[in-house]
Amino acid sequence: MHHAILELRGVSFTYGEEAVLRDVDLAVREGAFLGIVGPSGAGKSTLLGLMEGSLRPSAGIVARGSDGQRIRLGVVPQLETIDWNFPITVEEVVLLGLAADRRWVPWSSASMRKEAATILGQLGIGELASRHIRNLSGGQQQRVFIARALMRHPDLLLLDEPTSGVDVKTRHDVLHLLHELNHQGIAIVLTTHDLNAVAAHLPSLVCFNKRVVATGTPEEVLRPDVLRDLYGADMVVVHQDGLLLVGDVPSASMDEHPREAHPPGTRPAHFGEEPTPHDHTVGSDSDHVHGPLVADAERPS
């Protein structure tokens, strides 16, 4: 069994008097490709902050490394936290990945720039090196910050909502890229709201809501009973053509809508129906009364 390169043992975290995490035990092993799923406010970003070391636990231990060997961490933040108007180019962002090792200086050596160019090329955005980060698509922006993290040659890559706010194609492109990086030996942990995407791409999941609700493969943890515990709502899980699909139970988002419970005269469009053809002539049986909708020419001056 591969060694754990990062472990949380009995970890709790509080903001003031509010408990955000409670007694968390979690291990990330060499070569892991792990998704952390849970509702908004579950503490997923806080969990990554504790893994990274930018936050310290109120109780418990976060151990990084294996057999006395330290690990190198790469961190990719949520795109929503980035100031896209800051005057900086793609290449300059990537070179900032060296700052954590204190190798960064206001000027960059030829070898540093060559390394940045190599990584950008590997991620398919080498031609964008001189472009301002604001002038990129969401997928390109995500790749820039992955490139910045890769400048550290990480053993473990931590990503906070890497597929949030991007279109379907970009989401799949990012997940395929992370899959390739994992094949290269980089352990990857990411948070996400997208259950269906992680079910298709990730071999291991942690269901998390201020505590570890369940861990295992998607087939083991994406079950109605676990999801009810995780989200506090009923959800349906469907297995079809080798895929695992998760969705809301239809009754959870649908109200009873009997026609007879509506006031007389409710328009057919309210029920999603086309009205029957009728005469709009003033004085006809189907003359419409528009209430406050009056043409400008008819408004009193």
Buried (B, 14 or more C-beta within 10 A) or exposed (E): EEEBBBBBBEBBBEEEEEBBBBBBEBBBBBBBBBBBBBBEEBBBBBBBBBBBEEBEBBEBEBEBBBEEEEBBBBBBBBBEEBEEEEEBBBBBBBBBBBEBEEBBEEEBEEEBBEBBBEBBEBBEBBEBBEBBBEEBEBBBBBBBBBBBBBBBEBBBBBBBBBBBEBEEEBBBBBBEBBBEBBEEEBBBBBBBBBBBBBBBBBBBBBBBBBBBBBBBEBEEBBBEEBBEEBBEEEBBBEEEEEEBBBEEEEEEEEEEEEEEEEEEEEEEEEEEEEEEEEEEEEEEEEEEEEEEEEEEEEEEE
